[in-house]
Amino acid sequence: MTTTGSASGAAHDGAAPAPALVVVLTGGTARRLGGVDKTALDVGGRSVLRRLLDEVGPLPVVVVGAPQDAGRDVRWTREDPPGGGPFAGVAAGLAAGLADHPSAQVVVVLAGDQPFAGRAVGPLRDALHADPDIDATLAAGPDGRPQPLLAAYRVDAVRARLSDSPHGRRARDLTTGLTTRLVEVAARTALDVDDADDLATARRHAAAVSPPPDRAP
């Protein structure tokens, strides 16, 4: 079952959201961008990954993929065997995260090619905390499409399924059988960099958020 809510929903009882960790999936290549690592592309003076992580906040972060300059302390891991797809990546990231932070009750999953997705972490956690009867909150941009790789999941709701043959499974399998709520987010937050047009759009957004300093004449 899926319901829809806005990104501004706050916890209903005044208590802090449950302990959480963040899993970021990287390592995919962009065929439409010449096969490069999308997360390493420059967006306004920072890589896609660094721009994403700069907005995640103080939560512990596991990045699934080959190490690069993340701009902060993160735990690196890989699915085994590599190339298992996003479902396997989430499984590997959650396992590594729980090894370091066994008290985490929520995992926020982010695709590493979404430079502005970090700002969705708070609203996703708040919406999940506000409704104890749901298993996950999924971001949806203006097109209304649920994004299982821009979402917050209760660990107890997904841990068992992630341990069951994760290799090659689709991202949307993460939500099968779960009670979910959609959290509306801005187009910029949901933007993923898949091709040259997306990259140009991301750079325009970055310039609007953090315009470059004036150059001396």
C-alpha positions as CSV (number, residue, x, y, z in Angstrom):
1,M,0.0,0.0,0.0
2,T,1.3,3.5,-0.9
3,T,0.1,6.8,0.4
4,T,1.3,10.3,-0.4
5,G,2.5,13.1,1.7
6,S,4.5,16.3,1.4
7,A,8.2,16.7,2.2
8,S,7.4,19.0,5.1
9,G,5.9,16.4,7.4
10,A,7.4,16.4,10.9
11,A,7.5,13.8,13.7
12,H,4.1,13.7,15.4
13,D,5.2,13.2,19.0
14,G,8.2,15.5,19.4
15,A,10.6,12.7,19.8
16,A,13.7,12.4,17.7
17,P,13.6,10.1,14.7
18,A,15.0,6.6,15.1
19,P,18.8,6.1,14.8
20,A,19.7,5.9,11.1
21,L,22.5,5.4,8.7
22,V,22.9,6.3,5.0
23,V,23.8,4.0,2.2
24,V,25.0,5.6,-1.1
25,L,25.3,3.5,-4.2
26,T,28.1,4.4,-6.6
27,G,30.1,2.5,-9.2
28,G,27.7,2.6,-12.1
29,T,29.0,4.0,-15.4
30,A,27.0,6.3,-17.7
31,R,27.0,5.0,-21.2
32,R,25.4,8.2,-22.4
33,L,28.3,10.1,-20.9
34,G,31.1,8.1,-22.4
35,G,31.2,5.4,-19.7
36,V,32.6,7.7,-17.0
37,D,31.9,7.3,-13.3
38,K,28.9,9.7,-12.9
39,T,29.6,10.3,-9.2
40,A,33.0,11.8,-10.0
41,L,31.7,14.4,-12.5
42,D,32.2,18.1,-11.6
43,V,29.0,20.0,-10.6
44,G,29.8,23.5,-9.6
45,G,33.3,22.8,-8.3
46,R,32.5,19.6,-6.5
47,S,32.0,16.1,-7.6
48,V,28.4,14.7,-7.8
49,L,29.2,12.5,-4.8
50,R,30.8,15.3,-2.7
51,R,27.9,17.6,-3.4
52,L,25.5,14.8,-2.3
53,L,27.3,14.0,0.8
54,D,27.7,17.6,1.8
55,E,24.0,17.8,2.3
56,V,23.4,14.4,4.1
57,G,24.2,15.8,7.5
58,P,26.0,14.1,10.4
59,L,24.5,10.6,9.9
60,P,27.0,7.7,9.4
61,V,27.5,7.0,5.7
62,V,28.4,3.8,3.8
63,V,29.3,4.3,0.2
64,V,29.1,1.2,-2.0
65,G,31.7,1.4,-4.8
66,A,35.3,2.2,-5.5
67,P,36.8,4.7,-3.1
68,Q,37.2,8.3,-4.2
69,D,37.5,11.7,-2.5
70,A,34.3,11.9,-0.5
71,G,35.1,15.1,1.4
72,R,34.1,13.4,4.7
73,D,34.6,10.2,6.7
74,V,32.6,7.3,5.1
75,R,32.7,3.5,5.2
76,W,33.5,2.0,1.8
77,T,32.3,-1.4,0.8
78,R,31.4,-3.4,-2.3
79,E,28.8,-6.0,-3.2
80,D,30.3,-9.5,-3.7
81,P,30.6,-10.2,-6.5
82,P,30.9,-6.6,-7.9
83,G,28.4,-5.5,-10.5
84,G,25.4,-7.2,-8.7
85,G,23.1,-4.2,-9.2
86,P,21.4,-1.8,-6.8
87,F,19.6,-4.4,-4.7
88,A,22.9,-6.2,-4.0
89,G,24.5,-2.8,-3.4
90,V,22.0,-1.9,-0.7
91,A,22.4,-5.3,0.9
92,A,26.2,-4.8,1.1
93,G,25.9,-1.3,2.3
94,L,23.4,-2.1,5.0
95,A,25.5,-5.1,6.2
96,A,28.6,-2.9,6.5
97,G,26.6,-0.1,8.2
98,L,25.0,-2.4,10.8
99,A,28.4,-3.9,11.6
100,D,29.6,-0.4,12.6
101,H,26.2,0.9,13.9
102,P,24.2,-2.1,15.2
103,S,21.6,0.2,16.8
104,A,20.5,1.8,13.5
105,Q,16.8,1.3,13.0
106,V,16.5,3.1,9.7
107,V,18.5,3.0,6.5
108,V,18.3,5.9,4.0
109,V,19.2,4.8,0.5
110,L,20.6,7.3,-2.0
111,A,21.7,6.9,-5.6
112,G,25.2,8.4,-5.9
113,D,24.4,10.1,-9.2
114,Q,21.8,12.5,-7.5
115,P,23.9,15.6,-6.5
116,F,21.1,17.3,-4.6
117,A,19.4,14.3,-3.0
118,G,21.0,14.8,0.4
119,R,18.4,17.4,1.3
120,A,15.7,14.7,1.2
121,V,17.2,12.7,4.1
122,G,15.5,14.8,6.8
123,P,12.0,14.8,5.3
124,L,12.2,11.1,4.5
125,R,13.2,10.2,8.1
126,D,10.6,12.6,9.6
127,A,7.8,11.1,7.4
128,L,8.8,7.6,8.4
129,H,8.9,8.6,12.1
130,A,5.6,10.3,11.9
131,D,3.7,7.1,10.9
132,P,4.7,3.9,12.8
133,D,2.5,1.8,10.6
134,I,4.6,2.3,7.4
135,D,7.8,0.4,6.4
136,A,9.3,2.9,4.1
137,T,9.1,6.4,2.7
138,L,10.0,7.0,-1.0
139,A,10.7,10.3,-2.6
140,A,8.7,11.3,-5.6
141,G,9.6,14.3,-7.8
142,P,7.1,16.3,-9.8
143,D,6.5,13.3,-12.1
144,G,5.1,11.4,-9.1
145,R,7.3,8.4,-9.7
146,P,8.4,6.6,-6.5
147,Q,12.2,6.3,-6.2
148,P,13.3,3.3,-4.2
149,L,16.9,4.6,-4.3
150,L,15.8,7.9,-2.7
151,A,14.1,6.4,0.2
152,A,14.1,5.6,4.0
153,Y,13.5,2.0,5.1
154,R,12.9,0.5,8.5
155,V,15.8,-1.9,9.0
156,D,13.5,-4.6,10.4
157,A,11.3,-4.4,7.3
158,V,14.1,-5.0,4.8
159,R,17.0,-6.9,6.5
160,A,15.7,-10.4,5.8
161,R,14.8,-9.8,2.2
162,L,18.2,-8.2,1.5
163,S,20.0,-11.3,2.7
164,D,18.1,-13.5,0.2
165,S,20.0,-13.8,-3.1
166,P,20.4,-10.1,-3.8
167,H,22.6,-10.4,-6.9
168,G,21.0,-9.1,-10.1
169,R,17.7,-8.1,-8.5
170,R,15.9,-4.8,-9.4
171,A,15.8,-1.8,-7.1
172,R,12.0,-1.8,-7.0
173,D,12.1,-5.2,-5.4
174,L,13.1,-3.4,-2.3
175,T,9.6,-2.2,-1.8
176,T,7.7,-5.4,-2.7
177,G,5.2,-6.1,0.0
178,L,6.1,-3.1,2.1
179,T,3.7,-0.4,3.3
180,T,5.1,2.8,1.9
181,R,4.4,6.5,1.8
182,L,5.5,9.0,-0.9
183,V,7.3,12.1,0.1
184,E,7.1,14.9,-2.5
185,V,10.4,16.5,-3.3
186,A,11.6,19.2,-5.7
187,A,12.7,18.3,-9.2
188,R,16.3,19.4,-8.3
189,T,16.3,17.0,-5.3
190,A,15.2,14.1,-7.5
191,L,17.6,14.9,-10.4
192,D,19.9,12.1,-11.4
193,V,22.8,12.7,-13.8
194,D,22.3,10.1,-16.6
195,D,23.2,12.1,-19.7
196,A,24.7,15.4,-20.9
197,D,21.4,17.3,-20.5
198,D,21.1,16.1,-16.9
199,L,24.7,17.2,-16.2
200,A,24.0,20.6,-17.7
201,T,20.9,21.0,-15.6
202,A,22.7,20.0,-12.5
203,R,25.4,22.6,-13.2
204,R,22.8,25.3,-13.6
205,H,21.2,24.3,-10.3
206,A,24.6,24.4,-8.6
207,A,25.4,27.8,-10.0
208,A,22.0,29.1,-8.7
209,V,22.7,27.7,-5.2
210,S,26.3,28.6,-5.0
211,P,27.3,31.1,-7.7
212,P,31.0,31.3,-8.4
213,P,32.9,34.3,-6.8
214,D,33.4,37.4,-8.9
215,R,36.7,37.4,-10.6
216,A,39.0,40.3,-10.2
217,P,39.3,42.4,-13.3
